[in-house]
Amino acid sequence: MREHYDGVIFILDEIDTLEGPYQEAEYNSLIYQLSRARKLADFDGPISLTTITNYADFMKDLNSRAQSSYNPDDIFFDDYDATQLRSILKNRRDAFKPESLADDVIPLVAAFGSQTHGDARKAIDLLRWAGELAERRGADTVTETDVREAQEKYTENRKLRHISGISTQKKLSIYAVSATAHYAREYPEWIPAGPAFKTYQFIADTMDTDQYSRETFVNHVTEQSTYGVLDFERRGKGRGRGVHMYFSLSEDPETIMETIREDSRFGDLAHEDATISAVVRERLKQFRNKD
């Protein structure tokens, strides 16, 4: 910085995904260092730090050191409305052959998008799915009917589509919970976090990937309740036996596992059924015997 720049602007998108291998999220250290870079790096020029996140409580989760040195102005971006989405989608018309979009297609996609999520990327996806449906039936034109069918399919598969797009560690955590439910001798309505975490550790070893703490695992799982993937609650096991976290999946666990295995990094887990099943049943047995 001293050698090449008079001033520096750092922009960190999706900052909350930078978690690191420790109990405390890695972004705490990064934000602290960047916000104090003038002093730490003996840099005379101006330094600006912008962090971008969808996590509303991000600032509350910063540790005291990071909070004391980083005091940003908050800027909130509202969801796109139908007019804005229509303008964005018009710029994607060139993905289709000329005259292949009926006049009411883009306004309808924009209307669905503004009513359900206000997300430009999802609206663009909806337009693409409508085109794919028209293509499959051999049509030359994408119509309102294609859009409505695409929207219906999107609504049906929203949770699984969300799972497909989350980070590897979050997929691994949800896979472990689903496997614990799926391989149990009797499918439990509520899955205890302890055996699920042990399953997570075993699967992480199998995949030769990083393992996070139990606290981070639980945070990754409970975060999915926001998207309707599962519910969670804390229960006592009786006097003197402590309180335990339990998860309840809103989708079929095997379907969730199949969705995650579409990610090539998880594909080989399909060949580990017997081993994972044995681990799950043993961990559940140990958990119940503690009662």
JOKAMO-V403076 format. One record per residue. RES is the residue in three letters. OMEGA is omega in radians with two decimals (NA if undefined). Layout:
BEGIN
res | omega
RES | OMEGA
RES | OMEGA
END
This chain:
BEGIN
res | omega
MET | -3.12
ARG | -3.05
GLU | -2.94
HIS | -2.96
TYR | 3.00
ASP | 3.11
GLY | -3.06
VAL | 3.01
ILE | 3.06
PHE | 3.06
ILE | -3.07
LEU | -3.11
ASP | -3.14
GLU | -3.06
ILE | -3.07
ASP | 3.13
THR | 3.13
LEU | -2.98
GLU | 3.12
GLY | -3.03
PRO | -3.02
TYR | -3.14
GLN | -3.09
GLU | -3.08
ALA | -3.06
GLU | -3.09
TYR | 3.07
ASN | -3.12
SER | -3.11
LEU | -3.13
ILE | 3.12
TYR | -3.08
GLN | -3.11
LEU | -3.13
SER | 3.09
ARG | -3.02
ALA | -3.13
ARG | -3.12
LYS | -3.07
LEU | -3.08
ALA | -3.12
ASP | -3.08
PHE | -3.03
ASP | -3.05
GLY | 3.12
PRO | 3.10
ILE | 3.10
SER | 3.13
LEU | 3.08
THR | 3.07
THR | -3.11
ILE | -3.12
THR | 3.02
ASN | -3.06
TYR | -2.99
ALA | -3.09
ASP | -3.07
PHE | -3.10
MET | 3.13
LYS | -3.08
ASP | 3.07
LEU | 3.09
ASN | -3.01
SER | -3.14
ARG | -3.12
ALA | -3.14
GLN | -3.10
SER | -3.09
SER | -3.09
TYR | -3.10
ASN | -3.02
PRO | 2.91
ASP | -3.14
ASP | 3.03
ILE | -3.12
PHE | 3.11
PHE | 3.11
ASP | 3.03
ASP | 3.07
TYR | 3.03
ASP | -3.03
ALA | -3.14
THR | 3.13
GLN | 3.13
LEU | 3.13
ARG | 3.13
SER | 3.13
ILE | -3.09
LEU | 3.12
LYS | 3.10
ASN | 3.11
ARG | 3.13
ARG | -3.07
ASP | 3.03
ALA | -3.11
PHE | 3.06
LYS | 3.12
PRO | 3.10
GLU | -3.11
SER | 3.10
LEU | 3.03
ALA | -3.03
ASP | -3.06
ASP | -3.05
VAL | -3.09
ILE | 3.07
PRO | -3.13
LEU | 3.09
VAL | 3.13
ALA | 3.13
ALA | 3.09
PHE | -3.11
GLY | -3.11
SER | -3.12
GLN | -3.00
THR | -3.04
HIS | -3.11
GLY | -3.06
ASP | -3.09
ALA | -3.11
ARG | 3.14
LYS | 3.08
ALA | 3.09
ILE | 3.08
ASP | -3.13
LEU | 3.09
LEU | 3.13
ARG | 3.14
TRP | 3.10
ALA | 3.09
GLY | 3.14
GLU | 3.11
LEU | 3.11
ALA | -3.13
GLU | -3.13
ARG | 3.14
ARG | 3.03
GLY | -3.11
ALA | 3.09
ASP | -3.05
THR | 3.02
VAL | -3.04
THR | 3.08
GLU | -3.14
THR | 3.11
ASP | 3.13
VAL | -3.12
ARG | 3.09
GLU | 3.11
ALA | 3.12
GLN | 3.13
GLU | 3.12
LYS | 3.11
TYR | -3.13
THR | -3.13
GLU | -3.00
ASN | -3.02
ARG | -3.09
LYS | -3.13
LEU | 3.09
ARG | 3.08
HIS | -3.12
ILE | 3.14
SER | -3.03
GLY | -3.11
ILE | -3.06
SER | -3.10
THR | -3.12
GLN | 3.11
LYS | 3.05
LYS | -3.14
LEU | 3.14
SER | -3.14
ILE | 3.10
TYR | -3.13
ALA | 3.11
VAL | -3.13
SER | 3.13
ALA | 3.12
THR | 3.10
ALA | -3.03
HIS | -3.03
TYR | 3.07
ALA | -3.12
ARG | 3.04
GLU | -3.06
TYR | -3.12
PRO | 3.08
GLU | 3.12
TRP | -3.08
ILE | 3.12
PRO | -3.07
ALA | -3.10
GLY | 3.09
PRO | 3.12
ALA | 3.12
PHE | 3.08
LYS | 3.08
THR | 3.08
TYR | -3.13
GLN | 3.14
PHE | -3.12
ILE | 3.08
ALA | 3.06
ASP | -3.13
THR | -3.13
MET | -3.10
ASP | 3.14
THR | -3.10
ASP | 3.03
GLN | 3.11
TYR | -3.13
SER | 3.11
ARG | 3.14
GLU | 3.13
THR | 3.08
PHE | -3.13
VAL | 3.12
ASN | 3.12
HIS | -3.10
VAL | -3.07
THR | 3.09
GLU | -3.08
GLN | 3.07
SER | 3.11
THR | -3.08
TYR | 3.07
GLY | -3.12
VAL | -3.09
LEU | 2.96
ASP | 3.06
PHE | 3.07
GLU | 3.07
ARG | -3.14
ARG | 3.00
GLY | 3.12
LYS | -3.12
GLY | -3.07
ARG | 3.10
GLY | -3.07
ARG | 3.04
GLY | -3.14
VAL | -3.08
HIS | 3.10
MET | 3.09
TYR | 3.13
PHE | 3.05
SER | -3.08
LEU | 3.11
SER | 3.10
GLU | 3.10
ASP | -3.06
PRO | 3.14
GLU | 3.10
THR | 3.09
ILE | 3.14
MET | 3.13
GLU | 3.11
THR | -3.12
ILE | -3.13
ARG | 3.01
GLU | 2.99
ASP | -3.03
SER | -3.14
ARG | -3.11
PHE | -3.02
GLY | -3.08
ASP | -3.14
LEU | 3.09
ALA | -3.13
HIS | -3.09
GLU | -3.06
ASP | -3.04
ALA | -3.10
THR | -3.14
ILE | 3.11
SER | -3.14
ALA | 3.13
VAL | -3.12
VAL | -3.07
ARG | 3.11
GLU | -3.14
ARG | 3.10
LEU | 3.10
LYS | 3.12
GLN | -3.13
PHE | -3.12
ARG | -3.13
ASN | 3.10
LYS | 3.11
ASP | NA
END
